[in-house]
Amino acid sequence: MTETSTASTAVRLRPLRARDLDRVIELERELFGSGAWTYGMLADELAGLGRWYVAAEPIRPDAAGPQPVVGYAGLWFDGEVTQVMTIGVDPAQQHLGIGSQLMDALIARSRELRAEAMLLEVRVDNRAALGMYAKYGFEQVRVRKRYYQPEDVDAYTMRLDLTGDRSRVLVTVAALRAELAIATGSGSRRSAPVVLDVRWALGRTDGRERYLAAHVPGAVYVDLETELAGPPTAEDGRHPLPDAKALESSARRWGICTDRPVVVYDGVGGMSAARAWWLLRWAGHRDVRILDGGIQAWEQAGLETERGEADPAPGDFEVHLGSLPMLDAQQAGEWAAASDAVLLDARAAERFRGETEPVDARAGHIPGAVSAPTADNLTAAGVFLDDAALRARFAALGVAVPAADAERRGGEHGQRVGLYCGSGVTAAHEAAALAAIGVEAALYPGSWSQWSADQSKPVAVGA
């Protein structure tokens, strides 16, 4: 691991080394008292099979020589799950958010290892740690009686699911930062996510210019109009799906490999990046996520950006279409009228009602469809609603949403969920929001631009 830093914490992460052990023992004793690890235990851990340890040290440009460690953490991977072996921060430095940065790194490393879950033990009376772990989504799975010795203090075993629906769709800025840093430090470029910048919005043509001015380091620009869509026609719509061979050629040019994760982002809350997410998933890539909050969240976190054009090494991705469901125009009309299906219209409500139509042939909506504006998937800050709010939103729209702890896919009782928008772009955002809560939806790529151009198709107006 090479050294990485952030403006917000004024520390850098690097591998924990043998020379750090004396300092770590000092912190262990201060943090854990008689339950602290010994020097020999820590030395064995550093050398142990499947272990991964990281240290946090302050950034002091004027200081000469190595700086004292102010935080440390370690993992053990058994082939299925990772176990947090230890995590500690100098009490005098805990206000800097170092614990969160260490946890971000542990989670990123666990994802890199393809672990199914993370486990850890924490004292039942450690309210600060319990609060931090809960924010990351850790859940209590059991109590270990008298786990911490010699105080006879109970511990909670906590578990973080790394295969859950939301984690397969969305990635936070903190997690992406950690994944990029870990891959850089390990020297394995192939383990780093390929990052795609998909800045596009209806009526704007300056996406590339904004990318060139500032983008996530290493990100490759993707042109939605020419690379994520085929040529527009009245028969197929404004953004028809691209030819399979053309998509494969573009994906390889972006550096995409079959076994390498992909992260996509934009400047509009994921509404254009979701098109890349959906296309790549539909084309057979299994690990594609949307950066929640996009470039704004990255910059607001104080993280470094790059200028100019990225030059990725060619990828080897092979397109295998059909991994996500989709509808044609006939099926969309049938689903809108069916009692066991719901068809959601992701356009703005005024376009659904037929009060305005800025680009397509006729105003209105597919008869029987339900208005579900894509913008309502987001908070005022431009990030996706949390799972509870998403479940409530779609349940109110008539979607049979699975319970939070269910392992079902799709709606309950065989319900089918279909999606469309103006041209098949923002409906992909709706597909991502539904996927984050465990609902699989079928996309109608031609959407309203195709439907409204066909004069034989019926149109409804009003609410």
C-alpha positions as CSV (number, residue, x, y, z in Angstrom):
1,M,0.0,0.0,0.0
2,T,1.3,3.4,-0.9
3,E,0.5,6.4,1.3
4,T,-2.9,8.1,0.8
5,S,-4.3,11.2,2.5
6,T,-7.4,13.3,2.8
7,A,-7.8,16.9,3.6
8,S,-10.5,16.1,6.2
9,T,-8.5,14.0,8.7
10,A,-4.9,15.2,8.3
11,V,-3.6,11.6,8.5
12,R,-2.4,9.1,6.0
13,L,-2.8,5.4,5.9
14,R,0.0,3.0,5.2
15,P,0.8,-0.6,6.0
16,L,1.5,-1.4,9.7
17,R,5.1,-2.3,10.1
18,A,7.2,-4.1,12.8
19,R,8.8,-0.8,13.7
20,D,5.3,0.5,14.8
21,L,4.7,-2.3,17.3
22,D,6.1,-0.5,20.4
23,R,3.8,2.5,19.7
24,V,0.8,0.2,19.0
25,I,1.4,-1.5,22.4
26,E,1.3,1.9,24.1
27,L,-2.0,2.7,22.4
28,E,-3.3,-0.8,23.2
29,R,-2.6,-0.4,26.9
30,E,-4.2,3.1,27.0
31,L,-7.3,1.9,25.1
32,F,-7.8,-1.6,26.5
33,G,-5.9,-1.7,29.8
34,S,-5.3,-5.2,31.0
35,G,-7.0,-6.6,28.0
36,A,-4.4,-5.2,25.6
37,W,-2.5,-7.4,23.2
38,T,1.1,-8.2,23.9
39,Y,4.0,-7.4,21.6
40,G,4.3,-11.1,20.7
41,M,0.6,-11.4,19.9
42,L,0.8,-8.4,17.5
43,A,4.0,-9.7,15.9
44,D,2.3,-13.0,15.2
45,E,-0.7,-11.2,13.8
46,L,1.4,-9.2,11.3
47,A,3.0,-12.4,10.1
48,G,-0.2,-14.5,10.1
49,L,-1.7,-16.0,7.0
50,G,-4.7,-14.0,5.7
51,R,-3.9,-10.9,7.9
52,W,-3.9,-7.3,6.7
53,Y,-2.9,-4.5,8.9
54,V,-2.9,-0.7,8.4
55,A,-1.6,2.3,10.4
56,A,-2.6,5.9,10.4
57,E,0.0,8.6,10.9
58,P,-0.3,12.4,11.0
59,I,0.6,14.5,8.0
60,R,3.3,17.0,9.2
61,P,5.2,18.3,6.2
62,D,7.7,20.2,8.4
63,A,8.5,17.2,10.6
64,A,11.6,15.1,9.9
65,G,11.5,11.3,10.0
66,P,8.6,8.9,10.6
67,Q,5.6,10.2,12.7
68,P,4.1,8.3,15.6
69,V,1.2,6.1,14.8
70,V,-2.2,7.6,15.9
71,G,-4.4,4.7,14.7
72,Y,-4.2,1.1,13.6
73,A,-6.5,-1.7,12.4
74,G,-6.3,-5.2,11.1
75,L,-8.3,-7.9,9.4
76,W,-8.3,-11.7,9.1
77,F,-9.8,-13.3,6.0
78,D,-10.8,-17.0,6.2
79,G,-12.0,-17.3,2.6
80,E,-15.6,-16.4,3.2
81,V,-15.7,-13.6,5.7
82,T,-13.3,-11.0,7.2
83,Q,-12.9,-10.6,11.0
84,V,-11.8,-7.3,12.4
85,M,-9.0,-8.3,14.7
86,T,-8.4,-4.9,16.2
87,I,-9.0,-1.2,15.6
88,G,-7.8,1.6,17.8
89,V,-7.2,5.4,17.7
90,D,-5.2,7.6,20.0
91,P,-7.7,9.1,22.5
92,A,-6.3,12.5,21.9
93,Q,-6.9,12.2,18.1
94,Q,-10.4,10.6,18.1
95,H,-12.1,13.8,17.1
96,L,-10.4,13.8,13.7
97,G,-12.5,10.9,12.2
98,I,-9.6,8.5,12.0
99,G,-11.7,5.6,13.2
100,S,-14.0,6.1,10.3
101,Q,-11.1,6.3,7.8
102,L,-9.7,3.1,9.2
103,M,-13.1,1.4,9.0
104,D,-13.5,2.6,5.4
105,A,-10.2,0.9,4.6
106,L,-11.2,-2.3,6.3
107,I,-14.5,-2.5,4.3
108,A,-12.7,-1.6,1.1
109,R,-10.2,-4.4,1.7
110,S,-13.0,-6.8,2.5
111,R,-14.7,-6.0,-0.8
112,E,-11.5,-6.5,-2.7
113,L,-11.2,-9.9,-1.1
114,R,-14.8,-10.6,-2.2
115,A,-15.8,-11.4,1.4
116,E,-19.4,-12.1,2.0
117,A,-19.5,-10.3,5.4
118,M,-17.4,-8.6,8.0
119,L,-17.5,-9.7,11.7
120,L,-16.2,-7.9,14.8
121,E,-16.5,-8.0,18.6
122,V,-17.2,-4.9,20.7
123,R,-17.8,-4.4,24.4
124,V,-21.5,-4.0,25.2
125,D,-20.6,-0.8,27.2
126,N,-18.6,0.9,24.4
127,R,-21.4,3.2,23.2
128,A,-19.1,5.3,20.9
129,A,-17.9,2.2,19.0
130,L,-21.4,0.7,18.9
131,G,-22.7,4.0,17.4
132,M,-20.0,4.1,14.7
133,Y,-20.5,0.5,13.7
134,A,-24.3,0.9,13.5
135,K,-23.9,3.8,11.1
136,Y,-21.9,1.5,8.8
137,G,-24.8,-1.0,8.9
138,F,-23.3,-3.6,11.3
139,E,-26.0,-5.6,13.1
140,Q,-25.8,-7.4,16.4
141,V,-25.9,-11.2,15.9
142,R,-25.1,-12.6,19.4
143,V,-23.7,-11.8,22.9
144,R,-20.5,-13.4,24.0
145,K,-20.5,-13.7,27.7
146,R,-17.4,-12.5,29.7
147,Y,-15.5,-12.2,26.4
148,Y,-13.3,-9.3,27.5
149,Q,-10.9,-10.5,30.2
150,P,-10.0,-10.0,33.0
151,E,-12.9,-7.6,33.5
152,D,-15.6,-10.3,32.6
153,V,-17.3,-7.8,30.2
154,D,-19.7,-9.1,27.6
155,A,-19.2,-8.4,24.0
156,Y,-21.5,-8.1,21.0
157,T,-20.6,-10.0,17.8
158,M,-21.6,-7.7,15.0
159,R,-21.9,-8.5,11.3
160,L,-21.9,-6.3,8.2
161,D,-23.4,-7.9,5.1
162,L,-21.2,-7.2,2.0
163,T,-23.6,-8.9,-0.4
164,G,-26.7,-6.9,0.4
165,D,-28.7,-5.2,-2.3
166,R,-27.7,-1.6,-1.6
167,S,-23.9,-2.4,-1.5
168,R,-24.1,-4.0,-4.9
169,V,-25.7,-0.9,-6.4
170,L,-24.3,2.1,-4.6
171,V,-20.9,3.0,-3.3
172,T,-20.1,6.0,-1.0
173,V,-17.3,8.5,-1.6
174,A,-15.5,7.2,1.5
175,A,-15.6,3.6,0.3
176,L,-14.5,4.4,-3.2
177,R,-11.6,6.5,-1.9
178,A,-10.5,3.6,0.3
179,E,-10.9,1.0,-2.6
180,L,-8.7,3.2,-4.9
181,A,-6.1,3.7,-2.2
182,I,-5.9,0.0,-1.3
183,A,-5.5,-1.1,-4.9
184,T,-2.8,1.5,-5.4
185,G,-0.9,0.4,-2.3
186,S,-1.1,-3.3,-3.2
187,G,0.4,-2.6,-6.6
188,S,-2.6,-4.4,-8.2
189,R,-4.1,-2.0,-10.8
190,R,-6.5,-4.8,-11.8
191,S,-8.1,-4.8,-8.3
192,A,-8.9,-1.1,-8.5
193,P,-12.4,-0.1,-9.8
194,V,-12.6,1.3,-13.3
195,V,-14.2,4.7,-12.7
196,L,-16.4,6.2,-15.5
197,D,-17.5,9.8,-15.6
198,V,-20.9,10.0,-17.3
199,R,-21.7,13.7,-17.1
200,W,-24.7,14.4,-19.3
201,A,-28.0,16.1,-18.9
202,L,-30.9,16.8,-21.3
203,G,-30.1,20.0,-23.2
204,R,-26.5,20.2,-22.1
205,T,-23.5,19.4,-24.3
206,D,-20.6,20.4,-22.0
207,G,-20.1,17.0,-20.3
208,R,-16.6,16.5,-21.7
209,E,-15.5,20.0,-20.8
210,R,-16.6,19.6,-17.2
211,Y,-14.8,16.2,-17.1
212,L,-11.6,17.7,-18.4
213,A,-11.7,20.5,-15.8
214,A,-12.0,18.2,-12.8
215,H,-12.7,14.5,-12.4
216,V,-12.2,11.7,-9.9
217,P,-8.5,10.6,-10.4
218,G,-8.2,8.0,-13.1
219,A,-11.8,8.3,-14.2
220,V,-12.6,7.8,-18.0
221,Y,-15.1,10.0,-19.7
222,V,-18.0,8.3,-21.3
223,D,-20.2,10.0,-23.9
224,L,-23.8,9.0,-23.3
225,E,-25.1,10.1,-26.7
226,T,-22.6,8.2,-28.7
227,E,-21.3,5.4,-26.5
228,L,-24.3,4.5,-24.3
229,A,-26.9,4.7,-27.0
230,G,-27.3,3.9,-30.7
231,P,-28.4,6.4,-33.3
232,P,-31.8,7.9,-32.6
233,T,-34.8,7.0,-34.8
234,A,-38.5,7.5,-34.6
235,E,-38.9,3.7,-34.6
236,D,-36.4,3.0,-31.8
237,G,-36.5,6.3,-29.7
238,R,-34.1,9.0,-28.8
239,H,-31.6,6.8,-27.0
240,P,-31.9,3.2,-28.3
241,L,-29.6,0.5,-26.9
242,P,-26.2,0.5,-28.6
243,D,-25.1,-2.4,-30.8
244,A,-23.5,-5.2,-28.7
245,K,-20.2,-5.1,-30.6
246,A,-20.0,-1.3,-30.3
247,L,-20.7,-1.5,-26.6
248,E,-18.0,-4.1,-26.1
249,S,-15.5,-2.0,-28.0
250,S,-16.3,1.0,-26.0
251,A,-16.1,-0.9,-22.7
252,R,-12.7,-2.3,-23.5
253,R,-11.5,1.2,-24.5
254,W,-12.7,2.4,-21.1
255,G,-10.5,-0.3,-19.5
256,I,-13.3,-2.6,-18.3
257,C,-12.4,-6.2,-17.6
258,T,-14.7,-9.0,-16.6
259,D,-13.1,-9.5,-13.2
260,R,-12.6,-5.8,-12.3
261,P,-15.2,-3.7,-10.5
262,V,-16.7,-0.6,-12.2
263,V,-17.9,2.6,-10.5
264,V,-19.9,5.2,-12.5
265,Y,-20.8,8.8,-11.5
266,D,-22.1,12.0,-12.9
267,G,-23.1,15.5,-11.8
268,V,-26.9,15.0,-11.5
269,G,-27.4,12.5,-8.7
270,G,-26.7,9.4,-10.8
271,M,-29.5,10.1,-13.3
272,S,-27.2,9.7,-16.3
273,A,-24.6,7.4,-14.7
274,A,-27.4,4.9,-14.0
275,R,-27.6,4.4,-17.8
276,A,-24.0,3.1,-17.7
277,W,-24.8,1.0,-14.6
278,W,-27.8,-0.6,-16.3
279,L,-26.1,-1.2,-19.7
280,L,-23.1,-2.8,-18.2
281,R,-25.2,-5.0,-15.9
282,W,-27.5,-5.9,-18.8
283,A,-24.3,-6.7,-20.8
284,G,-23.2,-9.2,-18.2
285,H,-20.8,-7.4,-15.9
286,R,-21.5,-8.5,-12.3
287,D,-19.9,-5.7,-10.3
288,V,-21.0,-2.2,-11.3
289,R,-22.0,0.5,-8.8
290,I,-23.1,4.1,-8.8
291,L,-21.1,6.7,-6.8
292,D,-23.7,8.0,-4.4
293,G,-23.7,11.8,-4.7
294,G,-21.5,11.9,-7.8
295,I,-18.7,14.4,-8.4
296,Q,-20.3,16.9,-6.0
297,A,-20.0,14.5,-3.1
298,W,-16.4,13.7,-4.0
299,E,-15.4,17.4,-4.1
300,Q,-17.4,18.3,-0.9
301,A,-15.4,15.6,0.9
302,G,-12.3,17.6,0.1
303,L,-10.8,14.9,-2.1
304,E,-8.4,15.4,-4.9
305,T,-9.5,15.7,-8.5
306,E,-7.6,15.5,-11.8
307,R,-7.6,17.5,-15.0
308,G,-7.2,16.4,-18.6
309,E,-7.9,13.1,-20.2
310,A,-7.3,9.6,-18.7
311,D,-5.5,7.0,-20.7
312,P,-6.6,3.6,-19.4
313,A,-5.0,0.3,-20.5
314,P,-7.4,-1.7,-22.8
315,G,-9.8,-4.0,-21.1
316,D,-11.0,-7.5,-22.0
317,F,-14.7,-7.4,-21.2
318,E,-17.0,-9.6,-23.3
319,V,-20.6,-8.6,-23.7
320,H,-23.3,-11.2,-23.0
321,L,-26.6,-9.5,-23.3
322,G,-29.7,-10.2,-21.3
323,S,-28.6,-10.2,-17.7
324,L,-31.3,-7.7,-16.8
325,P,-34.9,-7.8,-17.9
326,M,-36.4,-5.4,-20.4
327,L,-39.7,-4.7,-22.1
328,D,-40.7,-3.8,-25.7
329,A,-43.5,-1.5,-26.4
330,Q,-46.2,-4.2,-26.6
331,Q,-45.1,-5.6,-23.2
332,A,-45.0,-2.1,-21.6
333,G,-48.6,-1.6,-22.6
334,E,-49.7,-5.0,-21.4
335,W,-47.9,-4.6,-18.0
336,A,-49.6,-1.1,-17.5
337,A,-53.0,-2.8,-17.9
338,A,-52.3,-6.0,-16.0
339,S,-53.5,-6.6,-12.4
340,D,-50.3,-8.4,-11.4
341,A,-47.9,-5.7,-12.7
342,V,-47.1,-2.0,-12.3
343,L,-45.5,0.2,-14.9
344,L,-43.7,3.3,-13.4
345,D,-43.2,6.5,-15.4
346,A,-39.9,8.1,-14.3
347,R,-40.4,11.4,-16.0
348,A,-41.4,14.7,-14.2
349,A,-45.0,14.7,-13.1
350,E,-46.0,17.5,-15.5
351,R,-44.8,15.5,-18.5
352,F,-46.7,12.5,-17.2
353,R,-49.9,14.5,-16.9
354,G,-49.4,15.9,-20.4
355,E,-49.1,19.5,-19.4
356,T,-45.8,19.9,-21.2
357,E,-43.7,17.9,-23.6
358,P,-40.4,19.6,-24.5
359,V,-38.9,16.9,-26.8
360,D,-41.2,14.1,-27.8
361,A,-43.9,13.7,-30.4
362,R,-47.0,13.7,-28.1
363,A,-47.7,14.7,-24.5
364,G,-49.1,12.3,-21.9
365,H,-48.3,8.8,-20.7
366,I,-48.9,5.1,-21.4
367,P,-52.4,4.3,-20.2
368,G,-52.4,2.6,-16.8
369,A,-48.8,3.8,-15.9
370,V,-48.1,5.3,-12.5
371,S,-46.2,8.6,-12.2
372,A,-42.9,8.0,-10.3
373,P,-40.5,10.9,-10.9
374,T,-36.9,9.9,-10.8
375,A,-35.9,13.0,-8.8
376,D,-37.9,11.6,-5.8
377,N,-35.3,8.8,-5.4
378,L,-32.9,11.5,-4.1
379,T,-32.5,13.6,-1.0
380,A,-32.0,17.4,-1.2
381,A,-28.3,16.7,-1.1
382,G,-28.4,14.6,-4.3
383,V,-27.8,11.2,-2.7
384,F,-30.2,8.2,-2.8
385,L,-32.8,8.0,-0.1
386,D,-32.0,5.4,2.6
387,D,-33.5,2.0,2.2
388,A,-36.5,2.6,4.6
389,A,-37.5,5.8,2.6
390,L,-37.1,4.0,-0.7
391,R,-39.3,1.1,0.5
392,A,-41.9,3.6,1.6
393,R,-41.8,5.5,-1.6
394,F,-42.2,2.6,-3.9
395,A,-44.8,0.9,-1.7
396,A,-46.9,4.1,-1.9
397,L,-46.6,3.8,-5.7
398,G,-48.1,0.3,-5.7
399,V,-44.9,-1.8,-5.8
400,A,-45.0,-4.9,-3.6
401,V,-41.8,-4.1,-1.8
402,P,-40.1,-7.0,0.1
403,A,-39.6,-6.5,3.9
404,A,-36.2,-5.3,5.0
405,D,-35.0,-8.7,6.1
406,A,-36.5,-10.6,3.1
407,E,-34.3,-12.4,0.6
408,R,-36.8,-12.2,-2.2
409,R,-36.2,-10.6,-5.6
410,G,-38.9,-8.7,-7.4
411,G,-42.3,-7.9,-6.1
412,E,-44.2,-10.2,-3.8
413,H,-46.9,-12.6,-5.0
414,G,-45.4,-12.7,-8.5
415,Q,-45.9,-8.9,-9.1
416,R,-44.0,-7.6,-12.2
417,V,-42.5,-4.1,-12.1
418,G,-41.7,-2.2,-15.4
419,L,-40.1,1.2,-15.9
420,Y,-39.9,3.8,-18.6
421,C,-39.1,7.5,-18.9
422,G,-38.5,9.8,-21.9
423,S,-35.8,7.8,-23.7
424,G,-34.7,5.0,-21.4
425,V,-32.0,7.0,-19.5
426,T,-33.5,8.2,-16.2
427,A,-35.6,5.1,-15.9
428,A,-32.3,3.3,-15.3
429,H,-32.0,5.4,-12.1
430,E,-35.4,4.0,-11.0
431,A,-34.1,0.5,-11.7
432,A,-31.1,1.2,-9.5
433,A,-33.2,2.6,-6.7
434,L,-35.5,-0.5,-6.8
435,A,-32.5,-2.8,-7.0
436,A,-31.1,-1.2,-3.8
437,I,-34.1,-2.5,-1.9
438,G,-34.2,-5.9,-3.6
439,V,-36.8,-5.3,-6.3
440,E,-35.9,-6.3,-9.9
441,A,-37.6,-4.2,-12.5
442,A,-37.8,-4.5,-16.3
443,L,-36.8,-1.5,-18.3
444,Y,-38.6,-0.3,-21.5
445,P,-35.6,1.2,-23.4
446,G,-37.6,2.9,-26.1
447,S,-39.7,4.6,-23.5
448,W,-42.0,7.6,-24.3
449,S,-39.9,8.8,-27.2
450,Q,-40.7,5.5,-29.0
451,W,-44.2,5.1,-27.8
452,S,-45.3,8.7,-28.6
453,A,-43.9,8.5,-32.1
454,D,-46.1,5.6,-33.0
455,Q,-49.5,7.1,-33.8
456,S,-51.2,3.7,-33.3
457,K,-50.3,3.8,-29.6
458,P,-52.9,5.2,-27.2
459,V,-52.0,8.2,-25.0
460,A,-53.5,9.2,-21.6
461,V,-53.3,12.6,-20.0
462,G,-53.9,13.9,-16.5
463,A,-53.1,12.3,-13.2
